[in-house]
Amino acid sequence: MQISDGKTSLEEDLMWSDVVVASRSSGLFDATLAGRRAVVYTAHFPAPEDDTFLSSLPSITTFEELDQ
């Protein structure tokens, strides 16, 4: 697993990433448009219920769940 260092743009990060994990972020929409797997991280945030797009994505509470 590699995590972005935050020094590059989202567009650059999307070029090398296979999956994008975030809590409620428009970056998940960008990831989907770029053909990347987008996953909502809900360990410290409730699962999105009021947003049709975010609630359509898979969600995880631990990063180990990405292997499943």
PDB file of N, CA, C and O in Angstrom:
ATOM      1  N   MET A   1       0.852  -1.166   0.000  1.00  0.00           N
ATOM      2  CA  MET A   1       0.000   0.000   0.000  1.00  0.00           C
ATOM      3  C   MET A   1       0.899   1.231   0.000  1.00  0.00           C
ATOM      4  O   MET A   1       1.901   1.291   0.712  1.00  0.00           O
ATOM      5  N   GLN A   2       0.525   2.186  -0.797  1.00  0.00           N
ATOM      6  CA  GLN A   2       1.215   3.465  -0.831  1.00  0.00           C
ATOM      7  C   GLN A   2       0.189   4.550  -0.589  1.00  0.00           C
ATOM      8  O   GLN A   2      -0.917   4.508  -1.128  1.00  0.00           O
ATOM      9  N   ILE A   3       0.558   5.512   0.216  1.00  0.00           N
ATOM     10  CA  ILE A   3      -0.346   6.610   0.547  1.00  0.00           C
ATOM     11  C   ILE A   3       0.233   7.888  -0.014  1.00  0.00           C
ATOM     12  O   ILE A   3       1.439   8.119   0.075  1.00  0.00           O
ATOM     13  N   SER A   4      -0.606   8.712  -0.584  1.00  0.00           N
ATOM     14  CA  SER A   4      -0.164   9.988  -1.131  1.00  0.00           C
ATOM     15  C   SER A   4       0.482  10.834  -0.039  1.00  0.00           C
ATOM     16  O   SER A   4       0.016  10.859   1.100  1.00  0.00           O
ATOM     17  N   ASP A   5       1.547  11.517  -0.396  1.00  0.00           N
ATOM     18  CA  ASP A   5       2.216  12.390   0.567  1.00  0.00           C
ATOM     19  C   ASP A   5       1.576  13.766   0.650  1.00  0.00           C
ATOM     20  O   ASP A   5       1.979  14.586   1.476  1.00  0.00           O
ATOM     21  N   GLY A   6       0.590  14.029  -0.189  1.00  0.00           N
ATOM     22  CA  GLY A   6      -0.111  15.299  -0.168  1.00  0.00           C
ATOM     23  C   GLY A   6       0.621  16.419  -0.872  1.00  0.00           C
ATOM     24  O   GLY A   6       0.131  17.548  -0.906  1.00  0.00           O
ATOM     25  N   LYS A   7       1.792  16.134  -1.438  1.00  0.00           N
ATOM     26  CA  LYS A   7       2.566  17.168  -2.127  1.00  0.00           C
ATOM     27  C   LYS A   7       2.255  17.221  -3.618  1.00  0.00           C
ATOM     28  O   LYS A   7       2.644  18.164  -4.308  1.00  0.00           O
ATOM     29  N   THR A   8       1.558  16.211  -4.107  1.00  0.00           N
ATOM     30  CA  THR A   8       1.200  16.178  -5.520  1.00  0.00           C
ATOM     31  C   THR A   8      -0.286  16.472  -5.673  1.00  0.00           C
ATOM     32  O   THR A   8      -1.050  16.396  -4.710  1.00  0.00           O
ATOM     33  N   SER A   9      -0.677  16.802  -6.869  1.00  0.00           N
ATOM     34  CA  SER A   9      -2.087  17.109  -7.118  1.00  0.00           C
ATOM     35  C   SER A   9      -2.909  15.822  -7.130  1.00  0.00           C
ATOM     36  O   SER A   9      -2.368  14.728  -7.286  1.00  0.00           O
ATOM     37  N   LEU A  10      -4.185  15.966  -6.966  1.00  0.00           N
ATOM     38  CA  LEU A  10      -5.085  14.812  -7.031  1.00  0.00           C
ATOM     39  C   LEU A  10      -4.972  14.126  -8.383  1.00  0.00           C
ATOM     40  O   LEU A  10      -4.989  12.898  -8.461  1.00  0.00           O
ATOM     41  N   GLU A  11      -4.858  14.907  -9.440  1.00  0.00           N
ATOM     42  CA  GLU A  11      -4.746  14.335 -10.785  1.00  0.00           C
ATOM     43  C   GLU A  11      -3.508  13.444 -10.897  1.00  0.00           C
ATOM     44  O   GLU A  11      -3.578  12.362 -11.480  1.00  0.00           O
ATOM     45  N   GLU A  12      -2.378  13.890 -10.346  1.00  0.00           N
ATOM     46  CA  GLU A  12      -1.158  13.079 -10.377  1.00  0.00           C
ATOM     47  C   GLU A  12      -1.324  11.814  -9.542  1.00  0.00           C
ATOM     48  O   GLU A  12      -0.893  10.735  -9.949  1.00  0.00           O
ATOM     49  N   ASP A  13      -1.948  11.949  -8.373  1.00  0.00           N
ATOM     50  CA  ASP A  13      -2.177  10.779  -7.525  1.00  0.00           C
ATOM     51  C   ASP A  13      -3.085   9.762  -8.208  1.00  0.00           C
ATOM     52  O   ASP A  13      -2.873   8.556  -8.078  1.00  0.00           O
ATOM     53  N   LEU A  14      -4.089  10.237  -8.932  1.00  0.00           N
ATOM     54  CA  LEU A  14      -5.005   9.320  -9.616  1.00  0.00           C
ATOM     55  C   LEU A  14      -4.308   8.540 -10.724  1.00  0.00           C
ATOM     56  O   LEU A  14      -4.735   7.437 -11.067  1.00  0.00           O
ATOM     57  N   MET A  15      -3.246   9.096 -11.284  1.00  0.00           N
ATOM     58  CA  MET A  15      -2.529   8.405 -12.354  1.00  0.00           C
ATOM     59  C   MET A  15      -1.888   7.112 -11.861  1.00  0.00           C
ATOM     60  O   MET A  15      -1.842   6.137 -12.611  1.00  0.00           O
ATOM     61  N   TRP A  16      -1.396   7.072 -10.632  1.00  0.00           N
ATOM     62  CA  TRP A  16      -0.703   5.883 -10.142  1.00  0.00           C
ATOM     63  C   TRP A  16      -1.547   5.034  -9.191  1.00  0.00           C
ATOM     64  O   TRP A  16      -1.151   3.916  -8.862  1.00  0.00           O
ATOM     65  N   SER A  17      -2.680   5.527  -8.750  1.00  0.00           N
ATOM     66  CA  SER A  17      -3.455   4.783  -7.755  1.00  0.00           C
ATOM     67  C   SER A  17      -4.365   3.732  -8.386  1.00  0.00           C
ATOM     68  O   SER A  17      -4.830   3.881  -9.516  1.00  0.00           O
ATOM     69  N   ASP A  18      -4.602   2.678  -7.631  1.00  0.00           N
ATOM     70  CA  ASP A  18      -5.559   1.646  -8.018  1.00  0.00           C
ATOM     71  C   ASP A  18      -6.889   1.858  -7.311  1.00  0.00           C
ATOM     72  O   ASP A  18      -7.953   1.571  -7.860  1.00  0.00           O
ATOM     73  N   VAL A  19      -6.813   2.361  -6.094  1.00  0.00           N
ATOM     74  CA  VAL A  19      -8.001   2.576  -5.278  1.00  0.00           C
ATOM     75  C   VAL A  19      -7.842   3.897  -4.535  1.00  0.00           C
ATOM     76  O   VAL A  19      -6.742   4.255  -4.115  1.00  0.00           O
ATOM     77  N   VAL A  20      -8.940   4.613  -4.378  1.00  0.00           N
ATOM     78  CA  VAL A  20      -8.947   5.859  -3.620  1.00  0.00           C
ATOM     79  C   VAL A  20      -9.894   5.669  -2.446  1.00  0.00           C
ATOM     80  O   VAL A  20     -11.063   5.327  -2.622  1.00  0.00           O
ATOM     81  N   VAL A  21      -9.371   5.896  -1.246  1.00  0.00           N
ATOM     82  CA  VAL A  21     -10.158   5.752  -0.024  1.00  0.00           C
ATOM     83  C   VAL A  21     -10.243   7.125   0.631  1.00  0.00           C
ATOM     84  O   VAL A  21      -9.227   7.787   0.842  1.00  0.00           O
ATOM     85  N   ALA A  22     -11.446   7.540   0.946  1.00  0.00           N
ATOM     86  CA  ALA A  22     -11.645   8.837   1.595  1.00  0.00           C
ATOM     87  C   ALA A  22     -12.959   8.813   2.363  1.00  0.00           C
ATOM     88  O   ALA A  22     -13.841   8.003   2.077  1.00  0.00           O
ATOM     89  N   SER A  23     -13.084   9.705   3.337  1.00  0.00           N
ATOM     90  CA  SER A  23     -14.383   9.865   3.990  1.00  0.00           C
ATOM     91  C   SER A  23     -15.220  10.746   3.065  1.00  0.00           C
ATOM     92  O   SER A  23     -15.022  10.510   1.873  1.00  0.00           O
ATOM     93  N   ARG A  24     -15.967  11.552   3.290  1.00  0.00           N
ATOM     94  CA  ARG A  24     -16.841  12.259   2.346  1.00  0.00           C
ATOM     95  C   ARG A  24     -16.051  13.274   1.524  1.00  0.00           C
ATOM     96  O   ARG A  24     -15.859  14.409   1.959  1.00  0.00           O
ATOM     97  N   SER A  25     -15.598  12.877   0.350  1.00  0.00           N
ATOM     98  CA  SER A  25     -14.744  13.741  -0.460  1.00  0.00           C
ATOM     99  C   SER A  25     -15.160  13.723  -1.924  1.00  0.00           C
ATOM    100  O   SER A  25     -15.546  12.682  -2.456  1.00  0.00           O
ATOM    101  N   SER A  26     -15.079  14.870  -2.563  1.00  0.00           N
ATOM    102  CA  SER A  26     -15.345  14.916  -3.998  1.00  0.00           C
ATOM    103  C   SER A  26     -14.256  14.187  -4.775  1.00  0.00           C
ATOM    104  O   SER A  26     -14.428  13.882  -5.955  1.00  0.00           O
ATOM    105  N   GLY A  27     -13.127  13.907  -4.110  1.00  0.00           N
ATOM    106  CA  GLY A  27     -12.071  13.124  -4.740  1.00  0.00           C
ATOM    107  C   GLY A  27     -12.539  11.729  -5.120  1.00  0.00           C
ATOM    108  O   GLY A  27     -11.999  11.126  -6.047  1.00  0.00           O
ATOM    109  N   LEU A  28     -13.525  11.215  -4.421  1.00  0.00           N
ATOM    110  CA  LEU A  28     -14.080   9.904  -4.770  1.00  0.00           C
ATOM    111  C   LEU A  28     -14.801   9.960  -6.111  1.00  0.00           C
ATOM    112  O   LEU A  28     -14.751   9.003  -6.885  1.00  0.00           O
ATOM    113  N   PHE A  29     -15.460  11.059  -6.386  1.00  0.00           N
ATOM    114  CA  PHE A  29     -16.109  11.246  -7.682  1.00  0.00           C
ATOM    115  C   PHE A  29     -15.054  11.346  -8.777  1.00  0.00           C
ATOM    116  O   PHE A  29     -15.196  10.742  -9.840  1.00  0.00           O
ATOM    117  N   ASP A  30     -13.989  12.115  -8.513  1.00  0.00           N
ATOM    118  CA  ASP A  30     -12.890  12.228  -9.474  1.00  0.00           C
ATOM    119  C   ASP A  30     -12.254  10.872  -9.735  1.00  0.00           C
ATOM    120  O   ASP A  30     -11.929  10.549 -10.877  1.00  0.00           O
ATOM    121  N   ALA A  31     -12.074  10.081  -8.691  1.00  0.00           N
ATOM    122  CA  ALA A  31     -11.494   8.746  -8.844  1.00  0.00           C
ATOM    123  C   ALA A  31     -12.368   7.870  -9.735  1.00  0.00           C
ATOM    124  O   ALA A  31     -11.861   7.156 -10.600  1.00  0.00           O
ATOM    125  N   THR A  32     -13.660   7.926  -9.524  1.00  0.00           N
ATOM    126  CA  THR A  32     -14.587   7.144 -10.334  1.00  0.00           C
ATOM    127  C   THR A  32     -14.519   7.563 -11.801  1.00  0.00           C
ATOM    128  O   THR A  32     -14.508   6.721 -12.699  1.00  0.00           O
ATOM    129  N   LEU A  33     -14.473   8.873 -12.029  1.00  0.00           N
ATOM    130  CA  LEU A  33     -14.365   9.362 -13.412  1.00  0.00           C
ATOM    131  C   LEU A  33     -13.060   8.913 -14.070  1.00  0.00           C
ATOM    132  O   LEU A  33     -13.011   8.702 -15.281  1.00  0.00           O
ATOM    133  N   ALA A  34     -12.002   8.768 -13.264  1.00  0.00           N
ATOM    134  CA  ALA A  34     -10.705   8.343 -13.784  1.00  0.00           C
ATOM    135  C   ALA A  34     -10.607   6.823 -13.913  1.00  0.00           C
ATOM    136  O   ALA A  34      -9.571   6.297 -14.316  1.00  0.00           O
ATOM    137  N   GLY A  35     -11.695   6.118 -13.568  1.00  0.00           N
ATOM    138  CA  GLY A  35     -11.699   4.667 -13.688  1.00  0.00           C
ATOM    139  C   GLY A  35     -11.029   3.949 -12.534  1.00  0.00           C
ATOM    140  O   GLY A  35     -10.664   2.780 -12.660  1.00  0.00           O
ATOM    141  N   ARG A  36     -10.862   4.627 -11.415  1.00  0.00           N
ATOM    142  CA  ARG A  36     -10.248   4.026 -10.236  1.00  0.00           C
ATOM    143  C   ARG A  36     -11.323   3.534  -9.286  1.00  0.00           C
ATOM    144  O   ARG A  36     -12.440   4.051  -9.269  1.00  0.00           O
ATOM    145  N   ARG A  37     -10.977   2.539  -8.505  1.00  0.00           N
ATOM    146  CA  ARG A  37     -11.887   2.033  -7.483  1.00  0.00           C
ATOM    147  C   ARG A  37     -11.996   3.077  -6.375  1.00  0.00           C
ATOM    148  O   ARG A  37     -10.976   3.543  -5.867  1.00  0.00           O
ATOM    149  N   ALA A  38     -13.197   3.445  -6.000  1.00  0.00           N
ATOM    150  CA  ALA A  38     -13.436   4.449  -4.962  1.00  0.00           C
ATOM    151  C   ALA A  38     -14.153   3.792  -3.789  1.00  0.00           C
ATOM    152  O   ALA A  38     -15.140   3.079  -3.969  1.00  0.00           O
ATOM    153  N   VAL A  39     -13.640   4.044  -2.576  1.00  0.00           N
ATOM    154  CA  VAL A  39     -14.187   3.428  -1.376  1.00  0.00           C
ATOM    155  C   VAL A  39     -14.344   4.495  -0.299  1.00  0.00           C
ATOM    156  O   VAL A  39     -13.450   5.315  -0.093  1.00  0.00           O
ATOM    157  N   VAL A  40     -15.481   4.480   0.384  1.00  0.00           N
ATOM    158  CA  VAL A  40     -15.757   5.437   1.456  1.00  0.00           C
ATOM    159  C   VAL A  40     -15.248   4.859   2.771  1.00  0.00           C
ATOM    160  O   VAL A  40     -15.594   3.738   3.142  1.00  0.00           O
ATOM    161  N   TYR A  41     -14.423   5.634   3.471  1.00  0.00           N
ATOM    162  CA  TYR A  41     -13.874   5.235   4.772  1.00  0.00           C
ATOM    163  C   TYR A  41     -14.785   5.767   5.873  1.00  0.00           C
ATOM    164  O   TYR A  41     -14.981   6.978   5.984  1.00  0.00           O
ATOM    165  N   THR A  42     -15.340   4.877   6.686  1.00  0.00           N
ATOM    166  CA  THR A  42     -16.349   5.282   7.673  1.00  0.00           C
ATOM    167  C   THR A  42     -15.954   4.985   9.117  1.00  0.00           C
ATOM    168  O   THR A  42     -16.825   4.931   9.985  1.00  0.00           O
ATOM    169  N   ALA A  43     -14.665   4.790   9.398  1.00  0.00           N
ATOM    170  CA  ALA A  43     -14.256   4.457  10.768  1.00  0.00           C
ATOM    171  C   ALA A  43     -14.613   5.559  11.759  1.00  0.00           C
ATOM    172  O   ALA A  43     -15.042   5.268  12.875  1.00  0.00           O
ATOM    173  N   HIS A  44     -14.446   6.800  11.373  1.00  0.00           N
ATOM    174  CA  HIS A  44     -14.703   7.914  12.287  1.00  0.00           C
ATOM    175  C   HIS A  44     -15.839   8.811  11.814  1.00  0.00           C
ATOM    176  O   HIS A  44     -16.089   9.874  12.381  1.00  0.00           O
ATOM    177  N   PHE A  45     -16.513   8.367  10.775  1.00  0.00           N
ATOM    178  CA  PHE A  45     -17.597   9.148  10.196  1.00  0.00           C
ATOM    179  C   PHE A  45     -18.752   8.205   9.903  1.00  0.00           C
ATOM    180  O   PHE A  45     -18.513   7.058   9.524  1.00  0.00           O
ATOM    181  N   PRO A  46     -19.973   8.635  10.062  1.00  0.00           N
ATOM    182  CA  PRO A  46     -21.101   7.752   9.717  1.00  0.00           C
ATOM    183  C   PRO A  46     -21.144   7.498   8.206  1.00  0.00           C
ATOM    184  O   PRO A  46     -20.725   8.336   7.408  1.00  0.00           O
ATOM    185  N   ALA A  47     -21.646   6.357   7.847  1.00  0.00           N
ATOM    186  CA  ALA A  47     -21.807   6.041   6.425  1.00  0.00           C
ATOM    187  C   ALA A  47     -22.732   7.058   5.778  1.00  0.00           C
ATOM    188  O   ALA A  47     -23.732   7.452   6.378  1.00  0.00           O
ATOM    189  N   PRO A  48     -22.416   7.487   4.566  1.00  0.00           N
ATOM    190  CA  PRO A  48     -23.263   8.486   3.908  1.00  0.00           C
ATOM    191  C   PRO A  48     -24.620   7.897   3.531  1.00  0.00           C
ATOM    192  O   PRO A  48     -24.697   6.867   2.861  1.00  0.00           O
ATOM    193  N   GLU A  49     -25.672   8.552   3.962  1.00  0.00           N
ATOM    194  CA  GLU A  49     -27.018   8.106   3.620  1.00  0.00           C
ATOM    195  C   GLU A  49     -27.761   9.154   2.808  1.00  0.00           C
ATOM    196  O   GLU A  49     -28.732   8.849   2.115  1.00  0.00           O
ATOM    197  N   ASP A  50     -27.293  10.390   2.901  1.00  0.00           N
ATOM    198  CA  ASP A  50     -28.004  11.486   2.260  1.00  0.00           C
ATOM    199  C   ASP A  50     -27.425  11.855   0.896  1.00  0.00           C
ATOM    200  O   ASP A  50     -27.886  12.810   0.271  1.00  0.00           O
ATOM    201  N   ASP A  51     -26.444  11.128   0.437  1.00  0.00           N
ATOM    202  CA  ASP A  51     -25.807  11.417  -0.841  1.00  0.00           C
ATOM    203  C   ASP A  51     -25.893  10.175  -1.724  1.00  0.00           C
ATOM    204  O   ASP A  51     -25.312   9.140  -1.399  1.00  0.00           O
ATOM    205  N   THR A  52     -26.601  10.272  -2.815  1.00  0.00           N
ATOM    206  CA  THR A  52     -26.823   9.116  -3.676  1.00  0.00           C
ATOM    207  C   THR A  52     -25.524   8.546  -4.206  1.00  0.00           C
ATOM    208  O   THR A  52     -25.341   7.328  -4.205  1.00  0.00           O
ATOM    209  N   PHE A  53     -24.613   9.401  -4.661  1.00  0.00           N
ATOM    210  CA  PHE A  53     -23.348   8.905  -5.209  1.00  0.00           C
ATOM    211  C   PHE A  53     -22.516   8.205  -4.138  1.00  0.00           C
ATOM    212  O   PHE A  53     -22.103   7.062  -4.335  1.00  0.00           O
ATOM    213  N   LEU A  54     -22.262   8.870  -3.003  1.00  0.00           N
ATOM    214  CA  LEU A  54     -21.429   8.270  -1.965  1.00  0.00           C
ATOM    215  C   LEU A  54     -22.040   6.995  -1.405  1.00  0.00           C
ATOM    216  O   LEU A  54     -21.317   6.042  -1.116  1.00  0.00           O
ATOM    217  N   SER A  55     -23.340   6.962  -1.250  1.00  0.00           N
ATOM    218  CA  SER A  55     -23.963   5.755  -0.701  1.00  0.00           C
ATOM    219  C   SER A  55     -23.965   4.612  -1.701  1.00  0.00           C
ATOM    220  O   SER A  55     -24.224   3.468  -1.328  1.00  0.00           O
ATOM    221  N   SER A  56     -23.679   4.905  -2.974  1.00  0.00           N
ATOM    222  CA  SER A  56     -23.589   3.836  -3.967  1.00  0.00           C
ATOM    223  C   SER A  56     -22.223   3.146  -3.959  1.00  0.00           C
ATOM    224  O   SER A  56     -22.060   2.088  -4.567  1.00  0.00           O
ATOM    225  N   LEU A  57     -21.245   3.738  -3.276  1.00  0.00           N
ATOM    226  CA  LEU A  57     -19.898   3.181  -3.230  1.00  0.00           C
ATOM    227  C   LEU A  57     -19.755   2.203  -2.071  1.00  0.00           C
ATOM    228  O   LEU A  57     -20.471   2.310  -1.075  1.00  0.00           O
ATOM    229  N   PRO A  58     -18.831   1.247  -2.197  1.00  0.00           N
ATOM    230  CA  PRO A  58     -18.560   0.382  -1.045  1.00  0.00           C
ATOM    231  C   PRO A  58     -17.938   1.200   0.078  1.00  0.00           C
ATOM    232  O   PRO A  58     -17.304   2.225  -0.172  1.00  0.00           O
ATOM    233  N   SER A  59     -18.118   0.750   1.306  1.00  0.00           N
ATOM    234  CA  SER A  59     -17.521   1.449   2.441  1.00  0.00           C
ATOM    235  C   SER A  59     -16.752   0.462   3.303  1.00  0.00           C
ATOM    236  O   SER A  59     -17.061  -0.729   3.338  1.00  0.00           O
ATOM    237  N   ILE A  60     -15.739   0.981   4.002  1.00  0.00           N
ATOM    238  CA  ILE A  60     -14.919   0.176   4.914  1.00  0.00           C
ATOM    239  C   ILE A  60     -14.717   0.940   6.203  1.00  0.00           C
ATOM    240  O   ILE A  60     -14.860   2.162   6.239  1.00  0.00           O
ATOM    241  N   THR A  61     -14.380   0.210   7.280  1.00  0.00           N
ATOM    242  CA  THR A  61     -14.020   0.844   8.534  1.00  0.00           C
ATOM    243  C   THR A  61     -12.563   0.572   8.891  1.00  0.00           C
ATOM    244  O   THR A  61     -12.011   1.229   9.774  1.00  0.00           O
ATOM    245  N   THR A  62     -11.930  -0.394   8.212  1.00  0.00           N
ATOM    246  CA  THR A  62     -10.502  -0.678   8.395  1.00  0.00           C
ATOM    247  C   THR A  62      -9.886  -0.905   7.019  1.00  0.00           C
ATOM    248  O   THR A  62     -10.566  -1.349   6.094  1.00  0.00           O
ATOM    249  N   PHE A  63      -8.613  -0.603   6.890  1.00  0.00           N
ATOM    250  CA  PHE A  63      -7.953  -0.777   5.613  1.00  0.00           C
ATOM    251  C   PHE A  63      -7.754  -2.247   5.254  1.00  0.00           C
ATOM    252  O   PHE A  63      -7.577  -2.577   4.081  1.00  0.00           O
ATOM    253  N   GLU A  64      -7.780  -3.123   6.239  1.00  0.00           N
ATOM    254  CA  GLU A  64      -7.685  -4.555   5.973  1.00  0.00           C
ATOM    255  C   GLU A  64      -8.863  -5.043   5.124  1.00  0.00           C
ATOM    256  O   GLU A  64      -8.751  -6.046   4.418  1.00  0.00           O
ATOM    257  N   GLU A  65      -9.971  -4.344   5.195  1.00  0.00           N
ATOM    258  CA  GLU A  65     -11.152  -4.719   4.413  1.00  0.00           C
ATOM    259  C   GLU A  65     -10.929  -4.545   2.905  1.00  0.00           C
ATOM    260  O   GLU A  65     -11.688  -5.100   2.111  1.00  0.00           O
ATOM    261  N   LEU A  66      -9.914  -3.794   2.500  1.00  0.00           N
ATOM    262  CA  LEU A  66      -9.641  -3.620   1.076  1.00  0.00           C
ATOM    263  C   LEU A  66      -9.231  -4.926   0.418  1.00  0.00           C
ATOM    264  O   LEU A  66      -9.416  -5.094  -0.788  1.00  0.00           O
ATOM    265  N   ASP A  67      -8.677  -5.854   1.191  1.00  0.00           N
ATOM    266  CA  ASP A  67      -8.256  -7.145   0.638  1.00  0.00           C
ATOM    267  C   ASP A  67      -9.419  -8.090   0.384  1.00  0.00           C
ATOM    268  O   ASP A  67      -9.243  -9.131  -0.250  1.00  0.00           O
ATOM    269  N   GLN A  68     -10.589  -7.746   0.865  1.00  0.00           N
ATOM    270  CA  GLN A  68     -11.744  -8.650   0.736  1.00  0.00           C
ATOM    271  C   GLN A  68     -12.473  -8.429  -0.563  1.00  0.00           C
ATOM    272  O   GLN A  68     -13.467  -9.102  -0.835  1.00  0.00           O
TER     273      GLN A  68
END
